[in-house]
């Protein structure tokens, strides 16, 4: 009896919760994380992505969902094994017999019961397949969250680089307007121009200083946004590398047409695969309910032992084995409505797949058009910048010799400042739209 109690205690120990007899725990957390990114030098985009993947709370939450789904699959697989239940009891009896005084005894008893579902017409296998489908859905959802995180970090990285270069451009424009202001002031002091020239030039110069302040504010917010995506404090000082200049990184690394991209996305997008897994799970629910309307066969075995502490027949041993057949006859139409609910949910899941397919195609189409537009805008903006440079040079030379007006000079300076900024913004817009297109295809 003592051995039986020890076995029961061992089976109930919490340490068994860490076991994985069905090998369902296959998802692994990311490794190689960068714990102290601020102590490094300039961080590359892959390093920023690595930090974000390791630290992002949304990703960690969806990873826990995957682990929970793995445990649910293990729970479904456990239904193929028998269940064993052990019970034990000890009590105190007080007996008083007339003429013979009284006495106490402490009868003890123990019992082990085994129950095993032998056959259920596919109910267990359908449940296991359903849990596998739910696990697949959770993994695809986690993958989609991973893609979103990578895209957000890409966008924040490009926004930061764009803000840095725009600030430098604004500082260059400030120098240009300062030079124009100093030239107009010198010509005013020589009596060659009116005071309005000097005042107009000063106004443009002060506006350029204001633009620098605003560009610096945009830069600081871009730095904070990237830090927050990495689950760091917004005031974390991050140094990042700039994209390589030895090749054209605005081009796509694929020769696919947009139609081919849409077809590729239908096979790669994790959101769509998650929807398909949900549809499979809904289909398995129908099979589970159908199996529940059929008989099931179970095997059982019991072994019991008791000690009554009596002189005659002090202990007993009881054993039994058997098979039982369970036939569901009537459940008050509950099964009928459950079956109808499962079929409607399956149709709903199938329609969700079709809806997601349309959304994926639209996403790829729009992202592709945005990329093509951004590429053309970048090409045009570079041409405009070169033209604005030459125009500003000519306008300044003309103003120096008294042939041009201050308005022409300031207008040329403003156009050059705008053209510089447009090139920067257009370049990083191309990179951002390229990242959006890859995300739409499902290639992160």
C-alpha positions as CSV (number, residue, x, y, z in Angstrom):
1,X,0.0,0.0,0.0
2,X,2.9,2.4,0.8
3,X,4.4,1.8,-2.6
4,X,1.0,2.6,-4.2
5,X,0.8,6.0,-2.4
6,X,4.3,6.9,-3.4
7,X,3.5,6.2,-7.0
8,X,0.4,8.4,-6.9
9,X,2.5,11.2,-5.4
10,X,5.1,10.9,-8.1
11,X,2.5,11.0,-10.9
12,X,1.0,14.2,-9.4
13,X,4.3,16.1,-9.1
14,X,4.5,19.4,-11.0
15,X,7.8,18.5,-12.6
16,X,6.0,16.3,-15.1
17,X,4.5,19.4,-16.6
18,X,7.8,20.1,-18.3
19,X,7.9,16.7,-20.1
20,X,7.2,16.5,-23.8
21,X,6.5,12.8,-24.5
22,X,4.8,13.6,-27.9
23,X,7.6,15.9,-29.0
24,X,5.2,18.8,-29.8
25,X,7.4,21.6,-28.6
26,X,9.3,22.4,-31.8
27,X,9.0,26.2,-32.0
28,X,12.2,27.9,-30.8
29,X,12.7,31.4,-29.4
30,X,15.1,33.6,-31.4
31,X,18.8,33.4,-30.2
32,X,21.8,35.5,-30.7
33,X,20.1,38.6,-29.4
34,X,22.0,41.9,-28.9
35,X,21.5,42.8,-25.3
36,X,23.3,46.1,-25.2
37,X,22.9,47.7,-28.6
38,X,23.9,51.2,-27.5
39,X,27.4,50.1,-26.7
40,X,28.1,49.1,-30.2
41,X,29.2,51.3,-33.0
42,X,27.0,52.0,-35.9
43,X,24.2,49.5,-36.2
44,X,23.3,47.9,-39.6
45,X,19.7,47.3,-40.6
46,X,20.0,43.5,-40.0
47,X,21.3,44.2,-36.5
48,X,18.3,46.6,-35.8
49,X,16.0,43.9,-37.1
50,X,17.6,41.3,-34.8
51,X,17.2,43.6,-31.8
52,X,13.6,44.2,-32.7
53,X,12.8,40.5,-33.1
54,X,14.3,39.6,-29.8
55,X,12.7,42.5,-27.8
56,X,9.4,43.2,-29.4
57,X,6.5,42.4,-27.0
58,X,4.0,41.8,-29.8
59,X,6.3,39.0,-31.2
60,X,6.8,37.5,-27.8
61,X,3.1,37.4,-27.2
62,X,2.4,35.6,-30.5
63,X,5.2,33.2,-29.7
64,X,3.5,32.3,-26.4
65,X,0.4,31.6,-28.5
66,X,2.4,29.2,-30.6
67,X,3.6,27.4,-27.5
68,X,0.1,27.2,-26.1
69,X,-1.1,25.6,-29.4
70,X,1.7,23.1,-29.2
71,X,0.6,22.1,-25.7
72,X,-3.0,21.8,-27.0
73,X,-1.8,19.4,-29.7
74,X,0.0,17.3,-27.1
75,X,-3.2,17.2,-25.0
76,X,-5.1,15.9,-28.1
77,X,-2.5,13.2,-28.7
78,X,-2.8,12.1,-25.0
79,X,-6.3,10.9,-25.7
80,X,-4.8,7.8,-27.4
81,X,-3.3,6.6,-24.1
82,X,-5.2,5.1,-21.2
83,X,-5.9,7.1,-18.0
84,X,-4.9,5.6,-14.7
85,X,-6.4,6.9,-11.4
86,X,-5.2,5.9,-8.0
87,X,-7.1,6.5,-4.8
88,X,-6.4,5.7,-1.2
89,X,-8.2,6.2,2.1
90,X,-7.7,5.7,5.8
91,X,-10.3,6.3,8.5
92,X,-10.9,5.8,12.2
93,X,-13.7,3.5,13.4
94,X,-14.9,3.4,17.0
95,X,-16.9,0.4,18.0
96,X,-18.7,-0.2,21.3
97,X,-20.0,-3.7,22.0
98,X,-22.3,-4.3,24.9
99,X,-20.5,-6.2,27.6
100,X,-17.2,-6.1,25.8
101,X,-16.2,-2.5,26.1
102,X,-15.1,-0.5,23.0
103,X,-12.3,-0.5,20.5
104,X,-10.8,1.6,17.7
105,X,-9.5,0.4,14.3
106,X,-8.1,2.2,11.3
107,X,-9.1,0.5,8.1
108,X,-7.2,1.5,5.0
109,X,-8.0,1.0,1.3
110,X,-6.5,1.7,-2.1
111,X,-7.7,1.4,-5.6
112,X,-6.2,1.7,-9.1
113,X,-8.5,2.2,-12.1
114,X,-7.6,2.2,-15.7
115,X,-9.8,3.5,-18.5
116,X,-8.9,3.3,-22.2
117,X,-10.9,4.5,-25.1
118,X,-10.4,1.8,-27.7
119,X,-12.4,3.0,-30.7
120,X,-14.5,6.1,-31.4
121,X,-14.9,6.1,-35.2
122,X,-12.2,8.8,-35.8
123,X,-13.2,11.4,-33.2
124,X,-9.7,11.4,-31.6
125,X,-7.9,11.6,-34.9
126,X,-10.1,14.5,-36.0
127,X,-9.4,16.3,-32.8
128,X,-5.7,15.8,-33.2
129,X,-5.8,17.1,-36.8
130,X,-7.8,20.1,-35.6
131,X,-5.2,21.0,-33.0
132,X,-2.5,20.6,-35.6
133,X,-4.4,23.0,-37.8
134,X,-4.7,25.5,-34.9
135,X,-1.0,25.2,-34.3
136,X,-0.3,25.9,-38.0
137,X,-2.5,28.9,-37.8
138,X,-0.7,30.2,-34.7
139,X,2.7,29.7,-36.3
140,X,1.6,31.6,-39.5
141,X,0.2,34.4,-37.4
142,X,3.5,34.6,-35.5
143,X,5.2,34.7,-38.9
144,X,3.0,37.5,-40.0
145,X,3.8,39.5,-36.9
146,X,7.4,38.9,-37.6
147,X,7.0,40.3,-41.1
148,X,5.2,43.3,-39.7
149,X,7.9,43.9,-37.2
150,X,10.6,43.7,-39.9
151,X,8.7,46.1,-42.1
152,X,8.1,48.6,-39.2
153,X,11.9,48.6,-38.4
154,X,12.7,49.1,-42.1
155,X,10.4,52.0,-42.3
156,X,11.7,53.6,-39.1
157,X,15.3,53.0,-40.2
158,X,14.6,54.8,-43.5
159,X,12.7,57.6,-41.8
160,X,15.7,58.2,-39.5
161,X,18.2,58.2,-42.4
162,X,15.9,60.5,-44.4
163,X,15.5,62.9,-41.4
164,X,19.3,63.0,-40.9
165,X,19.9,63.9,-44.6
166,X,17.1,66.4,-44.7
167,X,18.6,68.1,-41.6
168,X,22.0,68.3,-43.4
169,X,20.2,69.6,-46.5
170,X,18.4,72.3,-44.5
171,X,21.8,73.3,-43.0
172,X,23.2,73.6,-46.5
173,X,20.3,75.7,-47.5
174,X,20.8,77.9,-44.5
175,X,24.3,78.6,-45.7
176,X,23.0,79.4,-49.1
177,X,20.5,81.9,-47.8
178,X,23.0,83.4,-45.4
179,X,25.4,84.0,-48.4
180,X,22.5,85.7,-50.3
181,X,21.7,87.8,-47.2
182,X,25.3,88.9,-46.8
183,X,25.6,89.8,-50.5
184,X,22.4,91.9,-50.4
185,X,23.6,93.6,-47.2
186,X,26.9,94.4,-48.8
187,X,25.3,95.8,-51.9
188,X,22.9,97.8,-49.8
189,X,25.7,99.4,-47.8
190,X,27.3,100.3,-51.2
191,X,24.0,101.9,-52.2
192,X,23.6,99.5,-55.1
193,X,20.2,98.1,-54.0
194,X,17.3,99.2,-51.8
195,X,16.6,98.2,-48.3
196,X,13.9,95.8,-49.5
197,X,16.5,93.6,-51.0
198,X,18.3,93.3,-47.7
199,X,15.0,92.7,-45.8
200,X,13.8,90.0,-48.2
201,X,17.1,88.2,-48.1
202,X,17.1,88.4,-44.2
203,X,13.5,87.0,-44.1
204,X,14.5,84.0,-46.3
205,X,17.6,83.5,-44.2
206,X,15.6,83.4,-41.0
207,X,13.1,81.1,-42.6
208,X,16.0,78.7,-43.4
209,X,17.1,78.8,-39.8
210,X,13.5,77.9,-38.8
211,X,13.6,75.0,-41.3
212,X,16.7,73.7,-39.6
213,X,15.0,73.7,-36.2
214,X,12.0,71.9,-37.6
215,X,14.2,69.3,-39.4
216,X,16.0,68.7,-36.1
217,X,12.7,68.0,-34.4
218,X,11.7,65.5,-37.1
219,X,15.1,63.8,-36.6
220,X,14.6,63.5,-32.9
221,X,11.1,62.0,-33.2
222,X,12.4,59.5,-35.9
223,X,15.2,58.4,-33.4
224,X,12.6,57.9,-30.7
225,X,10.3,56.0,-33.0
226,X,13.0,53.5,-33.9
227,X,14.1,53.1,-30.3
228,X,10.5,52.3,-29.2
229,X,10.2,49.7,-31.9
230,X,13.2,48.0,-30.4
231,X,11.6,48.1,-27.0
232,X,14.0,50.7,-25.8
233,X,13.5,54.1,-24.2
234,X,12.8,56.9,-26.8
235,X,15.8,58.8,-25.6
236,X,18.2,55.9,-26.4
237,X,21.0,57.2,-28.6
238,X,21.2,54.9,-31.7
239,X,23.8,55.2,-34.3
240,X,22.9,53.6,-37.6
241,X,24.8,52.9,-40.8
242,X,23.8,54.4,-44.1
243,X,22.9,52.2,-47.2
244,X,25.7,51.3,-49.5
245,X,26.5,53.7,-52.3
246,X,28.4,51.2,-54.5
247,X,25.2,49.8,-56.1
248,X,21.7,50.8,-56.9
249,X,19.7,49.5,-53.9
250,X,16.4,50.9,-55.2
251,X,16.0,48.1,-57.8
252,X,14.0,45.0,-57.1
253,X,15.9,41.7,-56.7
254,X,13.3,39.9,-58.9
255,X,12.3,40.0,-62.6
256,X,8.7,38.9,-61.9
257,X,5.8,40.8,-63.4
258,X,3.2,42.2,-61.0
259,X,0.8,39.3,-62.0
260,X,3.5,36.8,-61.0
261,X,4.1,38.6,-57.8
262,X,0.4,38.3,-56.9
263,X,0.5,34.6,-57.5
264,X,3.7,34.3,-55.4
265,X,2.0,36.2,-52.6
266,X,-0.9,33.7,-52.6
267,X,1.5,30.9,-51.7
268,X,3.8,32.9,-49.3
269,X,1.6,35.3,-47.3
270,X,1.4,34.0,-43.8
271,X,-1.9,35.7,-43.1
272,X,-3.5,33.7,-46.0
273,X,-1.9,30.5,-44.8
274,X,-3.3,31.1,-41.3
275,X,-6.8,31.6,-42.7
276,X,-6.5,28.3,-44.6
277,X,-5.4,26.5,-41.4
278,X,-8.4,28.0,-39.6
279,X,-10.6,26.6,-42.4
280,X,-9.0,23.1,-41.9
281,X,-9.7,23.3,-38.2
282,X,-13.3,24.2,-38.9
283,X,-13.6,21.2,-41.2
284,X,-12.2,18.9,-38.6
285,X,-14.8,20.2,-36.1
286,X,-17.5,18.8,-38.4
287,X,-15.7,15.4,-38.3
288,X,-15.4,15.5,-34.5
289,X,-19.2,16.1,-34.1
290,X,-20.0,13.4,-36.6
291,X,-17.9,10.9,-34.6
292,X,-19.7,12.0,-31.4
293,X,-23.0,10.7,-32.8
294,X,-21.5,7.2,-33.2
295,X,-20.8,4.5,-30.5
296,X,-17.6,4.3,-28.7
297,X,-15.8,1.3,-27.1
298,X,-13.8,1.6,-23.9
299,X,-11.8,-0.8,-21.9
300,X,-11.5,-0.6,-18.1
301,X,-9.6,-2.4,-15.4
302,X,-9.7,-2.0,-11.6
303,X,-7.6,-3.3,-8.7
304,X,-8.5,-2.6,-5.1
305,X,-7.1,-3.5,-1.7
306,X,-8.6,-3.0,1.7
307,X,-7.6,-3.8,5.3
308,X,-10.4,-3.7,7.9
309,X,-8.2,-4.6,10.9
310,X,-10.6,-7.4,11.9
311,X,-9.6,-10.8,13.1
312,X,-11.8,-12.5,10.5
313,X,-11.2,-11.6,6.9
314,X,-8.8,-8.8,7.7
315,X,-8.2,-7.7,4.1
316,X,-9.8,-8.0,0.7
317,X,-8.5,-7.7,-2.9
318,X,-10.9,-6.9,-5.7
319,X,-10.0,-6.9,-9.4
320,X,-12.1,-6.4,-12.5
321,X,-11.7,-6.0,-16.3
322,X,-14.2,-5.2,-18.9
323,X,-15.4,-3.6,-22.1
324,X,-18.1,-1.0,-22.4
325,X,-20.1,0.2,-25.3
326,X,-21.5,3.8,-25.2
327,X,-24.3,4.7,-27.7
328,X,-25.6,8.3,-27.8
329,X,-29.4,8.1,-28.2
330,X,-30.8,11.5,-27.6
331,X,-29.3,14.8,-26.5
332,X,-32.2,17.1,-26.8
333,X,-31.2,18.2,-30.4
334,X,-28.0,19.6,-29.0
335,X,-25.9,17.6,-31.5
336,X,-28.1,18.8,-34.4
337,X,-27.5,22.4,-33.7
338,X,-23.8,21.8,-33.0
339,X,-23.4,20.2,-36.4
340,X,-25.2,23.1,-38.1
341,X,-23.0,25.6,-36.2
342,X,-19.9,23.7,-37.3
343,X,-20.9,23.7,-40.9
344,X,-21.7,27.4,-40.9
345,X,-18.4,28.2,-39.3
346,X,-16.6,26.1,-41.9
347,X,-18.3,28.1,-44.7
348,X,-17.4,31.3,-42.9
349,X,-13.8,30.3,-42.7
350,X,-13.8,29.4,-46.5
351,X,-15.2,32.8,-47.3
352,X,-12.6,34.4,-45.1
353,X,-9.9,32.7,-47.2
354,X,-11.4,34.1,-50.4
355,X,-11.6,37.5,-48.9
356,X,-8.0,37.4,-47.8
357,X,-6.9,36.2,-51.2
358,X,-8.5,39.3,-52.7
359,X,-6.9,41.5,-50.1
360,X,-3.5,40.0,-50.8
361,X,-3.8,40.6,-54.5
362,X,-4.9,44.2,-53.9
363,X,-2.0,44.7,-51.4
364,X,0.6,43.5,-54.0
365,X,-0.9,45.6,-56.8
366,X,-1.0,48.8,-54.7
367,X,2.4,48.3,-53.3
368,X,3.8,47.6,-56.8
369,X,2.2,50.8,-58.1
370,X,3.6,52.8,-55.2
371,X,7.1,51.4,-55.9
372,X,6.9,52.3,-59.6
373,X,5.7,55.8,-58.8
374,X,8.3,56.3,-56.1
375,X,11.1,55.1,-58.6
376,X,9.9,57.6,-61.2
377,X,9.6,60.4,-58.7
378,X,13.2,59.7,-57.6
379,X,14.5,59.9,-61.1
380,X,12.7,63.2,-61.8
381,X,13.7,64.7,-58.5
382,X,17.4,64.1,-59.3
383,X,17.0,65.9,-62.6
384,X,15.2,68.8,-60.8
385,X,18.0,69.1,-58.3
386,X,20.7,69.4,-61.0
387,X,18.6,72.1,-62.8
388,X,18.0,73.9,-59.5
389,X,21.8,73.9,-58.7
390,X,22.6,75.5,-62.0
391,X,19.7,78.0,-61.7
392,X,20.9,79.1,-58.2
393,X,24.5,79.5,-59.5
394,X,23.4,81.6,-62.4
395,X,21.0,83.7,-60.3
396,X,23.7,84.5,-57.7
397,X,26.3,85.4,-60.4
398,X,23.7,87.7,-62.0
399,X,22.8,89.4,-58.7
400,X,26.5,90.0,-58.0
401,X,27.0,91.9,-61.2
402,X,23.7,93.8,-60.8
403,X,21.8,92.1,-63.6
404,X,19.5,89.9,-61.5
405,X,16.9,90.8,-58.8
406,X,16.9,89.7,-55.2
407,X,13.6,87.9,-55.9
408,X,15.2,85.8,-58.6
409,X,18.0,84.9,-56.3
410,X,15.8,84.0,-53.4
411,X,13.5,82.0,-55.6
412,X,16.4,80.1,-57.0
413,X,17.6,79.4,-53.5
414,X,14.2,78.2,-52.4
415,X,13.9,75.9,-55.4
416,X,17.4,74.5,-54.7
417,X,16.5,73.8,-51.1
418,X,13.2,72.1,-52.1
419,X,14.9,70.1,-54.8
420,X,17.6,68.8,-52.4
421,X,14.9,67.7,-49.9
422,X,12.8,66.1,-52.6
423,X,15.7,63.9,-53.7
424,X,16.3,62.7,-50.2
425,X,12.7,62.0,-49.5
426,X,12.2,60.4,-52.9
427,X,15.2,58.1,-52.4
428,X,14.0,56.8,-49.1
429,X,10.4,56.6,-50.3
430,X,11.7,54.2,-53.0
431,X,13.4,52.0,-50.3
432,X,10.3,52.1,-48.1
433,X,7.9,51.3,-51.0
434,X,10.3,48.4,-51.9
435,X,10.1,47.1,-48.4
436,X,6.3,47.4,-48.5
437,X,6.2,45.4,-51.8
438,X,8.3,42.6,-50.3
439,X,6.1,42.5,-47.3
440,X,3.0,42.3,-49.6
441,X,4.5,39.4,-51.5
442,X,5.5,37.7,-48.2
443,X,9.3,37.6,-48.8
444,X,10.7,39.0,-45.6
